[in-house]
Amino acid sequence: MGGRPLIGVSTYLEARASWRVWELPAALLPAAYPNLVRRAGALAALLPPDDPSYARSVVARLDGVVIAGGPDVEPGRYGARREELTGPPAPERDTWELALIEAALESGTPLLGICRGMQLLNVALGGTLVQHLDGHAVAPGVFGTHTVKPVPGTLYASLASDAASDVPTYHHQAVDRLGEGLTVSAHAEDGTVEAIELAPPAWALGVQWHPEMGEDTRVMAALVRAAS
């Protein structure tokens, strides 16, 4: 493997997907995720939803874990009732990714949550979510851009040199009550939580935006350095 860290990235599990002549159930992930892992200097291994009892064994073979973006977290996971604008659940993915997060935190394996992944990290540690907010998605299937501002003194601020930056974004849910041990490390201009993290010695960072859709590799490169 050329000495490059191996980064596991969680994936979708779709009951029906189409490509070329095929229409079958599929585990899938936008190619931008493994592309970003490679650009940051590591190798990507895709982790489709599986039996959660395997999570510790899987994480033990990895140098880092990414929980990717995707569907809304089932509200019952954080003790809430489903609201009208909350999307359909993905129970297999919720269960698998929560097990991966638990295994990564227990083992000290560096962990990065992207969009849904950040929200699920918060839920895994006892936090809650805002089930809908406006202004953070342009249109269905279209990424927008907005500005995020780091919180001084945080891990994310050290990666972003304390400077506000424009990031690719697409979401309608957000962190509400913080999970245990988490710190907010960036906000949007409207006050929405845009990054969360755990204090050292853990290396666990969540970002609400989609770094895989931009040119900036700093967040993924930081995970890869920690995984090295």
Solvent accessible surface area in square Angstrom, and as a share of the most:
residue,aa,sasa,rsa
1,M,158,0.71
2,G,81,0.78
3,G,79,0.76
4,R,111,0.40
5,P,15,0.10
6,L,38,0.19
7,I,0,0.00
8,G,0,0.00
9,V,1,0.00
10,S,0,0.00
11,T,2,0.01
12,Y,52,0.20
13,L,91,0.45
14,E,66,0.29
15,A,92,0.71
16,R,184,0.67
17,A,16,0.12
18,S,84,0.54
19,W,112,0.39
20,R,239,0.87
21,V,128,0.74
22,W,134,0.47
23,E,89,0.40
24,L,83,0.41
25,P,95,0.60
26,A,18,0.14
27,A,55,0.42
28,L,65,0.32
29,L,23,0.12
30,P,62,0.39
31,A,68,0.52
32,A,23,0.18
33,Y,6,0.02
34,P,20,0.12
35,N,60,0.31
36,L,0,0.00
37,V,0,0.00
38,R,120,0.44
39,R,114,0.42
40,A,16,0.12
41,G,28,0.27
42,A,0,0.00
43,L,53,0.26
44,A,32,0.25
45,A,28,0.21
46,L,88,0.44
47,L,16,0.08
48,P,55,0.34
49,P,19,0.12
50,D,75,0.39
51,D,63,0.33
52,P,57,0.36
53,S,85,0.55
54,Y,116,0.44
55,A,2,0.02
56,R,139,0.51
57,S,69,0.45
58,V,38,0.22
59,V,2,0.01
60,A,85,0.66
61,R,199,0.73
62,L,19,0.09
63,D,56,0.29
64,G,0,0.00
65,V,0,0.00
66,V,0,0.00
67,I,1,0.00
68,A,0,0.00
69,G,3,0.02
70,G,30,0.29
71,P,40,0.25
72,D,19,0.10
73,V,0,0.00
74,E,58,0.26
75,P,4,0.02
76,G,47,0.45
77,R,91,0.33
78,Y,22,0.08
79,G,77,0.74
80,A,36,0.28
81,R,219,0.80
82,R,132,0.48
83,E,92,0.41
84,E,158,0.71
85,L,105,0.52
86,T,3,0.02
87,G,23,0.22
88,P,104,0.65
89,P,74,0.47
90,A,22,0.17
91,P,69,0.43
92,E,103,0.46
93,R,5,0.02
94,D,0,0.00
95,T,51,0.30
96,W,5,0.02
97,E,0,0.00
98,L,36,0.18
99,A,16,0.13
100,L,0,0.00
101,I,1,0.00
102,E,88,0.40
103,A,4,0.03
104,A,0,0.00
105,L,51,0.26
106,E,105,0.47
107,S,74,0.48
108,G,53,0.51
109,T,18,0.11
110,P,15,0.10
111,L,1,0.01
112,L,0,0.00
113,G,1,0.01
114,I,0,0.00
115,C,10,0.06
116,R,2,0.01
117,G,0,0.00
118,M,0,0.00
119,Q,7,0.03
120,L,0,0.00
121,L,1,0.01
122,N,0,0.00
123,V,11,0.06
124,A,42,0.33
125,L,43,0.21
126,G,46,0.44
127,G,1,0.01
128,T,20,0.12
129,L,10,0.05
130,V,54,0.31
131,Q,9,0.04
132,H,65,0.29
133,L,34,0.17
134,D,113,0.59
135,G,74,0.71
136,H,8,0.03
137,A,43,0.34
138,V,102,0.59
139,A,43,0.33
140,P,123,0.78
141,G,69,0.66
142,V,71,0.41
143,F,81,0.34
144,G,10,0.10
145,T,94,0.55
146,H,34,0.15
147,T,34,0.20
148,V,0,0.00
149,K,135,0.57
150,P,6,0.04
151,V,44,0.25
152,P,106,0.67
153,G,86,0.83
154,T,17,0.10
155,L,50,0.25
156,Y,8,0.03
157,A,2,0.02
158,S,81,0.52
159,L,24,0.12
160,A,3,0.02
161,S,89,0.57
162,D,87,0.45
163,A,54,0.42
164,A,57,0.45
165,S,27,0.18
166,D,98,0.51
167,V,11,0.06
168,P,27,0.17
169,T,4,0.02
170,Y,73,0.28
171,H,11,0.05
172,H,47,0.21
173,Q,2,0.01
174,A,3,0.02
175,V,9,0.05
176,D,86,0.44
177,R,141,0.51
178,L,61,0.30
179,G,5,0.05
180,E,145,0.65
181,G,54,0.52
182,L,14,0.07
183,T,64,0.37
184,V,27,0.15
185,S,0,0.00
186,A,0,0.00
187,H,67,0.30
188,A,9,0.07
189,E,152,0.68
190,D,99,0.51
191,G,45,0.44
192,T,16,0.10
193,V,20,0.11
194,E,0,0.00
195,A,0,0.00
196,I,0,0.00
197,E,14,0.06
198,L,29,0.14
199,A,67,0.52
200,P,119,0.75
201,P,146,0.92
202,A,37,0.29
203,W,47,0.16
204,A,1,0.01
205,L,0,0.00
206,G,0,0.00
207,V,0,0.00
208,Q,0,0.00
209,W,8,0.03
210,H,13,0.06
211,P,7,0.05
212,E,11,0.05
213,M,87,0.39
214,G,18,0.17
215,E,155,0.69
216,D,67,0.34
217,T,40,0.23
218,R,96,0.35
219,V,10,0.06
220,M,1,0.01
221,A,21,0.16
222,A,3,0.03
223,L,0,0.00
224,V,10,0.06
225,R,152,0.55
226,A,41,0.31
227,A,14,0.11
228,S,107,0.69
